[in-house]
Amino acid sequence: MNPKGDGDDRNVVPLGKEPLPEPPAPVTRPSRMHGLSIAAMATCALLGILATFLFVTVTWPGETGRYVGAVIFLSGVGFIASAATAVFTAARDTYAISREAAAGSDEDR
């Protein structure tokens, strides 16, 4: 339709069809390693929270307080390691290639 609105569309030239958009890539499920690392994160977080609560509220005899502190520290290290594993496995799953494609690339060399 022309801007004047008089209905004279003789000067309109079709530019062609728009290219069809690419179909979206199939969504893959997260790997088992990703799920295990998220479960490990939750376990370390709960263990660290519980150990911190016990460290603060209970008067521990002798060297026992040091062991509780070590549990707090190790649960923090485990949480960070599990978080890193979850991130890296999620990134790997995003750009995963099929086994057939990987096997084919080795034979082409």
HELIX and SHEET records of a PDB file:
HELIX    1   1 ARG A   32  THR A   57  1                                  26    
HELIX    2   2 THR A   64  THR A   94  1                                  31    
HELIX    3   3 ARG A   99  GLU A  107  1                                   9    
END                                                                             
